[in-house]
Amino acid sequence: LVRTFLLVDGSVGLQKADLIALEMCEETRCPYVMVVTKIDKCAQGALLTNLLNLQNVVKTQTTSCFPQPLLISSVHYWGIHLLRCFIAHVTASIRLKDTSKSG
């Protein structure tokens, strides 16, 4: 197992079942990523509140979680390309090059 992806409904935020899944991921110490879904389904204020709560949980209660949640909307296709690239990178299907260095 290379990476686990924990899906969290962005329109409702972290639920009890999400926290249980997060605990299980922490116990196995396998790296995991939070994927926040349905970001198109809620008002921006609610989404921001849910994201800030999620970031606080990641910062204070996790050691194996990737620090940046991936934000996804399957309806509008937001974030899907980034998620696919991330999956391809962590599974070694592709190698990303550092293009920030001039050479």
PLY file of the C-alpha trace (Angstrom):
ply
format ascii 1.0
element vertex 103
property float x
property float y
property float z
element edge 102
property int vertex1
property int vertex2
end_header
0.00 0.00 0.00
1.63 3.21 -1.19
-0.94 5.78 -0.11
-4.48 5.91 1.23
-6.97 8.54 0.13
-9.51 9.55 2.77
-12.56 11.17 1.18
-14.26 13.89 3.21
-17.49 15.58 2.14
-16.59 19.27 1.92
-20.20 20.35 2.24
-20.54 18.88 5.75
-16.93 18.75 6.99
-15.34 16.08 9.15
-17.86 13.63 10.56
-17.49 10.98 13.27
-16.91 8.26 10.66
-14.17 10.42 9.06
-12.42 10.79 12.41
-12.58 7.02 12.95
-11.08 6.46 9.47
-8.41 9.07 10.22
-7.57 7.25 13.46
-7.25 3.96 11.56
-4.91 5.59 9.03
-2.79 6.97 11.87
-2.58 3.55 13.52
-1.25 1.90 10.35
1.22 4.79 9.81
0.75 4.43 6.08
0.84 7.84 4.37
-2.58 9.18 3.48
-4.16 12.19 1.86
-7.42 13.97 2.63
-9.54 14.44 -0.50
-12.26 17.01 0.09
-15.16 16.23 -2.24
-18.29 18.17 -3.23
-16.61 21.55 -2.89
-19.23 22.93 -5.29
-22.14 21.90 -3.02
-21.79 24.46 -0.22
-21.45 28.17 0.33
-17.90 29.50 0.37
-18.14 30.46 4.04
-19.16 26.93 5.02
-16.44 25.41 2.86
-13.83 27.72 4.38
-14.97 26.83 7.91
-14.86 23.11 7.11
-11.40 23.43 5.55
-10.01 25.39 8.50
-11.36 22.73 10.87
-9.84 19.98 8.73
-6.47 21.77 8.59
-6.51 22.14 12.37
-7.16 18.40 12.80
-4.40 17.52 10.33
-1.96 19.85 12.09
-2.73 18.75 15.66
-3.84 15.12 15.41
-1.93 13.52 12.54
1.59 12.43 11.73
1.07 10.44 8.52
-1.29 12.77 6.65
-0.16 14.77 3.63
-0.42 18.38 4.87
-2.38 19.74 1.90
-5.91 18.46 1.30
-6.92 17.98 -2.32
-10.12 19.86 -3.21
-12.40 18.10 -5.70
-15.65 18.74 -7.55
-16.67 15.92 -9.85
-19.55 18.03 -11.20
-17.29 20.86 -12.39
-14.16 18.69 -12.70
-12.23 21.00 -10.35
-9.11 19.37 -8.93
-9.50 16.09 -10.82
-6.41 16.61 -12.97
-4.29 17.47 -9.92
-5.59 14.39 -8.09
-4.76 12.15 -11.06
-1.26 13.62 -11.32
-0.72 13.15 -7.59
-1.82 9.51 -7.77
0.41 8.90 -10.78
3.35 10.49 -8.99
3.01 8.59 -5.69
2.52 5.28 -7.47
5.64 5.97 -9.57
3.61 5.90 -12.77
5.24 9.21 -13.66
8.13 11.19 -12.27
7.67 14.92 -11.77
10.66 17.11 -12.56
11.60 20.27 -10.69
11.22 22.97 -13.32
11.81 25.86 -10.92
15.60 25.81 -11.38
16.92 27.71 -14.34
19.65 26.13 -16.03
0 1
1 2
2 3
3 4
4 5
5 6
6 7
7 8
8 9
9 10
10 11
11 12
12 13
13 14
14 15
15 16
16 17
17 18
18 19
19 20
20 21
21 22
22 23
23 24
24 25
25 26
26 27
27 28
28 29
29 30
30 31
31 32
32 33
33 34
34 35
35 36
36 37
37 38
38 39
39 40
40 41
41 42
42 43
43 44
44 45
45 46
46 47
47 48
48 49
49 50
50 51
51 52
52 53
53 54
54 55
55 56
56 57
57 58
58 59
59 60
60 61
61 62
62 63
63 64
64 65
65 66
66 67
67 68
68 69
69 70
70 71
71 72
72 73
73 74
74 75
75 76
76 77
77 78
78 79
79 80
80 81
81 82
82 83
83 84
84 85
85 86
86 87
87 88
88 89
89 90
90 91
91 92
92 93
93 94
94 95
95 96
96 97
97 98
98 99
99 100
100 101
101 102
